[in-house]
Amino acid sequence: MTTRTRFAPSPTGPLHIGHAYAAFVAADLARTAGGQFLLRIEDIDQSRARPHWEAQIAEDLHWLGLDWPLPPMRQSERMEVYQDHLATLWKMGILYPCTCNRRDIQAALSAPQEGAPVLGPDGLVYPGTCRHLHDRAGPLPAGVALRLDMAKALQMLGADEIELNETGPLQADLKLSWTAGELISGVGDVVLSRRDMGTSYHLSVVADDAAQGITLVTRGADLADATGIHVLLQRLLGLGTPAYHHHRLIRDAEGKRLAKRDDARAIAAYRAEGCTPEDIRQMTGFIPSAA
């Protein structure tokens, strides 16, 4: 099987050196395996995606010496695919409509009987307010958020544990498996379709990795808990599960993970200062593998 990796940025701001490191890792692992490196544009959030940021992404990556088959996959062109997957999960009876907003969730979790709120991959773990309030029969609802009934999904799979197939050097404290209890209490009923998008990151990334034939997903170690959700969705939808490589994060001087608001560390800013691609590699500490 041909090794196939991908880099999947969102066109909502400039790429920074953390993105450069992630792209280097994905491209390098494909190169050393004689495989293929792909680009995907994750633009489901059309309220924030901008064409000029997508153009800048391609320009920065080419400047770094990276290439891929054109054109890249764009999530905004795949909404029908995501709706088909949602319809499959809806027919299985493991999705439910949710009308709660963030304020509702915070209010519910502040009740004395709820105990201390738990933070999961998507923030505060949902308390299940809408889990039994809405009918799950009939056609797939439109215009509402849809959540995965985590406990029912695990029960349907007969899964007591979800495990990763992790490759390469392991990052410190990287979690490689989750029991059913940990997924229910520590992840909860995640949103698979946002009301304003018709999909979500979790659903889209699973569908797109399968469509692109990705065999090795590379991502930052901070996304490991989200990966547990993705492996679960792959099993529910009958999609292949790739291998994973969770790499270290590039942090600032205070140890904080870089974000797109860190414009001073944007690749374009370094380019304007006269830096070379090799300078960027050295800044990230990236060392290419031997061929």
LUMBALUM-987334 format. One record per residue (C-alpha): x, y, z; residue number from 0; residue in one letter. Coordinates in nm, 4 decimals. Layout:
u / v / w / i / aa
X / Y / Z / NUM / A
...
***
This chain:
u / v / w / i / aa
0.0000 / 0.0000 / 0.0000 / 0 / M
0.1331 / 0.3431 / -0.0943 / 1 / T
0.1965 / 0.5714 / 0.2014 / 2 / T
-0.0120 / 0.8835 / 0.1688 / 3 / R
0.0023 / 1.1783 / 0.4093 / 4 / T
-0.1624 / 1.5185 / 0.4041 / 5 / R
-0.1349 / 1.8718 / 0.5368 / 6 / F
-0.4752 / 2.0253 / 0.6002 / 7 / A
-0.4703 / 2.3939 / 0.7006 / 8 / P
-0.7688 / 2.6246 / 0.7339 / 9 / S
-0.7570 / 2.9452 / 0.5225 / 10 / P
-0.8483 / 3.1664 / 0.8172 / 11 / T
-0.5127 / 3.3349 / 0.8738 / 12 / G
-0.1417 / 3.3139 / 0.7934 / 13 / P
0.0621 / 2.9985 / 0.8304 / 14 / L
0.3174 / 3.0236 / 1.1123 / 15 / H
0.6293 / 2.8206 / 1.1825 / 16 / I
0.4238 / 2.5620 / 1.3717 / 17 / G
0.2367 / 2.4942 / 1.0492 / 18 / H
0.5698 / 2.4748 / 0.8665 / 19 / A
0.6879 / 2.2046 / 1.1046 / 20 / Y
0.3648 / 2.0058 / 1.0618 / 21 / A
0.3923 / 2.0266 / 0.6825 / 22 / A
0.7604 / 1.9270 / 0.6920 / 23 / F
0.6794 / 1.6183 / 0.8994 / 24 / V
0.3946 / 1.5036 / 0.6736 / 25 / A
0.5903 / 1.5591 / 0.3527 / 26 / A
0.9055 / 1.3966 / 0.4917 / 27 / D
0.7255 / 1.0803 / 0.6038 / 28 / L
0.5675 / 1.0443 / 0.2602 / 29 / A
0.8995 / 1.1065 / 0.0843 / 30 / R
1.0989 / 0.8536 / 0.2846 / 31 / T
0.8323 / 0.5881 / 0.2238 / 32 / A
0.8223 / 0.6596 / -0.1486 / 33 / G
0.4650 / 0.7781 / -0.1049 / 34 / G
0.2566 / 1.0868 / -0.1721 / 35 / Q
0.2017 / 1.4120 / 0.0148 / 36 / F
-0.1361 / 1.5830 / -0.0361 / 37 / L
-0.2802 / 1.9231 / 0.0482 / 38 / L
-0.6343 / 1.9688 / 0.1763 / 39 / R
-0.8025 / 2.3030 / 0.2454 / 40 / I
-1.0258 / 2.2763 / 0.5521 / 41 / E
-1.2659 / 2.5606 / 0.4802 / 42 / D
-1.5950 / 2.4430 / 0.6270 / 43 / I
-1.6054 / 2.7631 / 0.8336 / 44 / D
-1.6995 / 2.9889 / 0.5454 / 45 / Q
-1.7587 / 3.2802 / 0.7818 / 46 / S
-1.3817 / 3.2980 / 0.8414 / 47 / R
-1.2248 / 3.1384 / 0.5322 / 48 / A
-1.0777 / 3.3838 / 0.2816 / 49 / R
-0.9446 / 3.3228 / -0.0728 / 50 / P
-0.6369 / 3.5373 / -0.0098 / 51 / H
-0.5384 / 3.3192 / 0.2867 / 52 / W
-0.5714 / 3.0070 / 0.0722 / 53 / E
-0.3494 / 3.1664 / -0.1921 / 54 / A
-0.0975 / 3.2586 / 0.0782 / 55 / Q
-0.0952 / 2.8993 / 0.2063 / 56 / I
0.0022 / 2.7663 / -0.1360 / 57 / A
0.2649 / 3.0374 / -0.1841 / 58 / E
0.4257 / 2.9746 / 0.1558 / 59 / D
0.4319 / 2.5974 / 0.1113 / 60 / L
0.5880 / 2.6210 / -0.2339 / 61 / H
0.8470 / 2.8631 / -0.0952 / 62 / W
0.9303 / 2.6049 / 0.1728 / 63 / L
1.0003 / 2.3561 / -0.1062 / 64 / G
0.6853 / 2.1476 / -0.0734 / 65 / L
0.4708 / 2.0264 / -0.3610 / 66 / D
0.1563 / 1.8177 / -0.4062 / 67 / W
-0.0799 / 1.7008 / -0.6795 / 68 / P
-0.3116 / 1.9820 / -0.7836 / 69 / L
-0.5783 / 2.0862 / -0.7179 / 70 / P
-0.6085 / 2.0343 / -0.3405 / 71 / P
-0.9268 / 1.8934 / -0.1896 / 72 / M
-1.1573 / 2.1635 / -0.0482 / 73 / R
-1.4042 / 2.0775 / 0.2248 / 74 / Q
-1.6475 / 2.3464 / 0.1105 / 75 / S
-1.7028 / 2.1404 / -0.2069 / 76 / E
-1.7917 / 1.8213 / -0.0175 / 77 / R
-2.1009 / 1.9112 / 0.1836 / 78 / M
-2.3121 / 1.6425 / 0.0162 / 79 / E
-2.0638 / 1.3780 / 0.1273 / 80 / V
-2.0815 / 1.4950 / 0.4875 / 81 / Y
-2.4610 / 1.4967 / 0.4746 / 82 / Q
-2.4588 / 1.1374 / 0.3475 / 83 / D
-2.2425 / 1.0286 / 0.6418 / 84 / H
-2.4679 / 1.2149 / 0.8833 / 85 / L
-2.7712 / 1.0425 / 0.7324 / 86 / A
-2.6044 / 0.7056 / 0.7895 / 87 / T
-2.5383 / 0.7832 / 1.1550 / 88 / L
-2.8907 / 0.9243 / 1.1967 / 89 / W
-3.0434 / 0.6029 / 1.0646 / 90 / K
-2.8358 / 0.4127 / 1.3197 / 91 / M
-3.0126 / 0.6127 / 1.5926 / 92 / G
-2.6921 / 0.7509 / 1.7435 / 93 / I
-2.7377 / 1.1198 / 1.6590 / 94 / L
-2.9731 / 1.3649 / 1.8247 / 95 / Y
-3.0631 / 1.7315 / 1.7682 / 96 / P
-2.9250 / 1.9827 / 2.0157 / 97 / C
-3.0544 / 2.3364 / 2.0621 / 98 / T
-2.8163 / 2.4354 / 2.3447 / 99 / C
-2.5783 / 2.7267 / 2.3049 / 100 / N
-2.2593 / 2.7810 / 2.5038 / 101 / R
-2.4393 / 2.9800 / 2.7698 / 102 / R
-2.6954 / 2.6995 / 2.8158 / 103 / D
-2.4162 / 2.4440 / 2.8560 / 104 / I
-2.2280 / 2.6553 / 3.1078 / 105 / Q
-2.5480 / 2.7136 / 3.3054 / 106 / A
-2.6301 / 2.3416 / 3.3119 / 107 / A
-2.2793 / 2.2502 / 3.4228 / 108 / L
-2.2863 / 2.5109 / 3.6998 / 109 / S
-2.5683 / 2.3263 / 3.8792 / 110 / A
-2.4448 / 2.1900 / 4.2157 / 111 / P
-2.5348 / 1.8305 / 4.1315 / 112 / Q
-2.3125 / 1.8328 / 3.8218 / 113 / E
-1.9862 / 1.8594 / 4.0127 / 114 / G
-1.6749 / 2.0124 / 3.8595 / 115 / A
-1.7006 / 2.0668 / 3.4811 / 116 / P
-1.4799 / 1.8399 / 3.2696 / 117 / V
-1.2801 / 1.9700 / 2.9741 / 118 / L
-1.2696 / 1.7474 / 2.6662 / 119 / G
-1.1337 / 1.7848 / 2.3117 / 120 / P
-1.4094 / 2.0345 / 2.2256 / 121 / D
-1.4090 / 2.2243 / 2.5527 / 122 / G
-1.6590 / 2.1605 / 2.8320 / 123 / L
-1.8028 / 1.8097 / 2.8105 / 124 / V
-2.1694 / 1.8375 / 2.7179 / 125 / Y
-2.4047 / 1.7407 / 3.0061 / 126 / P
-2.6571 / 1.5688 / 2.7780 / 127 / G
-2.9366 / 1.8226 / 2.8181 / 128 / T
-3.0972 / 1.7472 / 2.4795 / 129 / C
-3.0153 / 1.3766 / 2.4678 / 130 / R
-3.3718 / 1.2625 / 2.5396 / 131 / H
-3.5696 / 1.5727 / 2.4433 / 132 / L
-3.6038 / 1.5261 / 2.0674 / 133 / H
-3.7390 / 1.2539 / 1.8430 / 134 / D
-3.4708 / 1.0597 / 1.6534 / 135 / R
-3.7134 / 0.9249 / 1.3933 / 136 / A
-3.7868 / 1.0559 / 1.0447 / 137 / G
-3.5524 / 1.2263 / 0.8005 / 138 / P
-3.2217 / 1.3847 / 0.8992 / 139 / L
-3.3024 / 1.7210 / 1.0648 / 140 / P
-3.1739 / 2.0351 / 0.8955 / 141 / A
-3.0720 / 2.3654 / 1.0479 / 142 / G
-2.9894 / 2.2262 / 1.3934 / 143 / V
-2.6773 / 2.0990 / 1.5640 / 144 / A
-2.6453 / 1.7206 / 1.5738 / 145 / L
-2.4588 / 1.5417 / 1.8521 / 146 / R
-2.3248 / 1.1886 / 1.8723 / 147 / L
-2.4783 / 0.9822 / 2.1515 / 148 / D
-2.1424 / 0.8528 / 2.2717 / 149 / M
-2.2735 / 0.5839 / 2.5039 / 150 / A
-2.5151 / 0.4452 / 2.2442 / 151 / K
-2.2499 / 0.4548 / 1.9708 / 152 / A
-2.0051 / 0.2554 / 2.1825 / 153 / L
-2.2792 / 0.0118 / 2.2750 / 154 / Q
-2.3672 / -0.0369 / 1.9081 / 155 / M
-2.0039 / -0.1164 / 1.8272 / 156 / L
-1.9676 / -0.3379 / 2.1301 / 157 / G
-1.6499 / -0.1426 / 2.1999 / 158 / A
-1.4953 / -0.1442 / 2.5456 / 159 / D
-1.1905 / 0.0468 / 2.4245 / 160 / E
-1.0726 / 0.2579 / 2.1322 / 161 / I
-0.7036 / 0.2305 / 2.0436 / 162 / E
-0.4676 / 0.4187 / 1.8122 / 163 / L
-0.2192 / 0.2693 / 1.5712 / 164 / N
0.0618 / 0.5137 / 1.6543 / 165 / E
0.3860 / 0.5139 / 1.4567 / 166 / T
0.7200 / 0.6821 / 1.5072 / 167 / G
0.8693 / 0.8179 / 1.8312 / 168 / P
0.6023 / 0.8678 / 2.0960 / 169 / L
0.5497 / 1.2076 / 2.2549 / 170 / Q
0.5583 / 1.2222 / 2.6329 / 171 / A
0.2264 / 1.1382 / 2.8006 / 172 / D
0.0594 / 1.0658 / 2.4658 / 173 / L
-0.2658 / 0.8787 / 2.5234 / 174 / K
-0.2978 / 0.5794 / 2.2922 / 175 / L
-0.6279 / 0.4275 / 2.4060 / 176 / S
-0.9562 / 0.5231 / 2.5706 / 177 / W
-1.1967 / 0.3009 / 2.7587 / 178 / T
-1.5676 / 0.3393 / 2.6908 / 179 / A
-1.6040 / 0.5074 / 3.0294 / 180 / G
-1.3310 / 0.7598 / 2.9484 / 181 / E
-1.4941 / 0.8472 / 2.6169 / 182 / L
-1.8345 / 0.8945 / 2.7786 / 183 / I
-1.7153 / 1.1021 / 3.0737 / 184 / S
-1.4085 / 1.2737 / 2.9259 / 185 / G
-1.5217 / 1.3364 / 2.5664 / 186 / V
-1.8986 / 1.3173 / 2.5764 / 187 / G
-2.1588 / 1.3746 / 2.3072 / 188 / D
-1.9545 / 1.5742 / 2.0567 / 189 / V
-2.1123 / 1.7865 / 1.7846 / 190 / V
-2.0927 / 1.6209 / 1.4408 / 191 / L
-2.2916 / 1.8874 / 1.2586 / 192 / S
-2.2943 / 2.2514 / 1.3589 / 193 / R
-2.6127 / 2.4421 / 1.2891 / 194 / R
-2.4311 / 2.7071 / 1.0833 / 195 / D
-2.2087 / 2.4640 / 0.8900 / 196 / M
-2.3953 / 2.1394 / 0.8291 / 197 / G
-2.0887 / 1.9423 / 0.9391 / 198 / T
-1.8022 / 1.9616 / 1.1897 / 199 / S
-1.4271 / 1.9187 / 1.2025 / 200 / Y
-1.4577 / 1.5667 / 1.3463 / 201 / H
-1.6906 / 1.4366 / 1.0771 / 202 / L
-1.5239 / 1.6162 / 0.7869 / 203 / S
-1.1688 / 1.5100 / 0.8666 / 204 / V
-1.2735 / 1.1458 / 0.8910 / 205 / V
-1.4649 / 1.1580 / 0.5633 / 206 / A
-1.1840 / 1.3428 / 0.3834 / 207 / D
-0.9027 / 1.1180 / 0.5050 / 208 / D
-1.0979 / 0.8195 / 0.3738 / 209 / A
-1.1738 / 0.9895 / 0.0406 / 210 / A
-0.8095 / 1.0865 / -0.0127 / 211 / Q
-0.6846 / 0.7420 / 0.0833 / 212 / G
-0.4702 / 0.8796 / 0.3648 / 213 / I
-0.2726 / 0.5954 / 0.5223 / 214 / T
-0.0760 / 0.8012 / 0.7770 / 215 / L
-0.2268 / 1.1001 / 0.9567 / 216 / V
0.0278 / 1.3383 / 1.1052 / 217 / T
-0.0869 / 1.5956 / 1.3578 / 218 / R
0.0185 / 1.7711 / 1.6757 / 219 / G
0.0162 / 1.5835 / 2.0047 / 220 / A
-0.2536 / 1.8231 / 2.1300 / 221 / D
-0.5025 / 1.6561 / 1.8947 / 222 / L
-0.4586 / 1.3037 / 2.0308 / 223 / A
-0.7861 / 1.3107 / 2.2242 / 224 / D
-0.9689 / 1.4176 / 1.9083 / 225 / A
-0.8090 / 1.1221 / 1.7302 / 226 / T
-0.9977 / 0.8881 / 1.9620 / 227 / G
-1.3219 / 1.0403 / 1.8330 / 228 / I
-1.2053 / 0.9959 / 1.4745 / 229 / H
-1.1178 / 0.6280 / 1.5149 / 230 / V
-1.4628 / 0.5737 / 1.6669 / 231 / L
-1.6303 / 0.7464 / 1.3710 / 232 / L
-1.4251 / 0.5451 / 1.1234 / 233 / Q
-1.5506 / 0.2251 / 1.2816 / 234 / R
-1.9111 / 0.3454 / 1.2893 / 235 / L
-1.9027 / 0.4476 / 0.9218 / 236 / L
-1.7110 / 0.1411 / 0.8027 / 237 / G
-1.4133 / 0.3477 / 0.6896 / 238 / L
-1.0531 / 0.2367 / 0.7049 / 239 / G
-0.8462 / 0.3539 / 0.9993 / 240 / T
-0.5057 / 0.4965 / 0.9040 / 241 / P
-0.1942 / 0.4914 / 1.1165 / 242 / A
-0.1247 / 0.8057 / 1.3182 / 243 / Y
0.1825 / 1.0049 / 1.4087 / 244 / H
0.1375 / 1.2749 / 1.6727 / 245 / H
0.4357 / 1.5068 / 1.6602 / 246 / H
0.5661 / 1.7635 / 1.9048 / 247 / R
0.4347 / 2.1195 / 1.9029 / 248 / L
0.6255 / 2.4375 / 1.8245 / 249 / I
0.5871 / 2.6766 / 2.1166 / 250 / R
0.6760 / 3.0366 / 2.1939 / 251 / D
0.9248 / 3.1535 / 2.4553 / 252 / A
0.6593 / 3.1174 / 2.7279 / 253 / E
0.5841 / 2.7605 / 2.6239 / 254 / G
0.2465 / 2.8407 / 2.4657 / 255 / K
0.1389 / 2.6678 / 2.1454 / 256 / R
0.1521 / 2.8994 / 1.8450 / 257 / L
-0.1790 / 3.0174 / 1.7000 / 258 / A
-0.2757 / 3.2053 / 1.3850 / 259 / K
-0.3007 / 3.5259 / 1.5826 / 260 / R
0.0793 / 3.5067 / 1.6238 / 261 / D
0.1330 / 3.7096 / 1.3077 / 262 / D
0.4879 / 3.7982 / 1.4124 / 263 / A
0.5778 / 3.4319 / 1.3660 / 264 / R
0.3982 / 3.3991 / 1.0322 / 265 / A
0.6013 / 3.2417 / 0.7536 / 266 / I
0.5296 / 3.5447 / 0.5338 / 267 / A
0.6770 / 3.7748 / 0.8000 / 268 / A
0.9986 / 3.5737 / 0.8114 / 269 / Y
1.0134 / 3.5752 / 0.4320 / 270 / R
0.9797 / 3.9524 / 0.4287 / 271 / A
1.2724 / 3.9748 / 0.6701 / 272 / E
1.4911 / 3.7814 / 0.4268 / 273 / G
1.4825 / 3.4387 / 0.5927 / 274 / C
1.5353 / 3.1274 / 0.3819 / 275 / T
1.3465 / 2.7969 / 0.3940 / 276 / P
1.6513 / 2.6487 / 0.5669 / 277 / E
1.6212 / 2.9177 / 0.8346 / 278 / D
1.2627 / 2.8064 / 0.8973 / 279 / I
1.3728 / 2.4438 / 0.9256 / 280 / R
1.6317 / 2.5403 / 1.1823 / 281 / Q
1.3826 / 2.7508 / 1.3787 / 282 / M
1.1506 / 2.4509 / 1.4062 / 283 / T
1.4281 / 2.2020 / 1.4763 / 284 / G
1.3136 / 1.9888 / 1.1847 / 285 / F
1.5696 / 1.7359 / 1.0626 / 286 / I
1.4810 / 1.5550 / 0.7380 / 287 / P
1.4948 / 1.1774 / 0.7476 / 288 / S
1.7544 / 0.9940 / 0.5407 / 289 / A
1.6179 / 0.8856 / 0.2029 / 290 / A
***
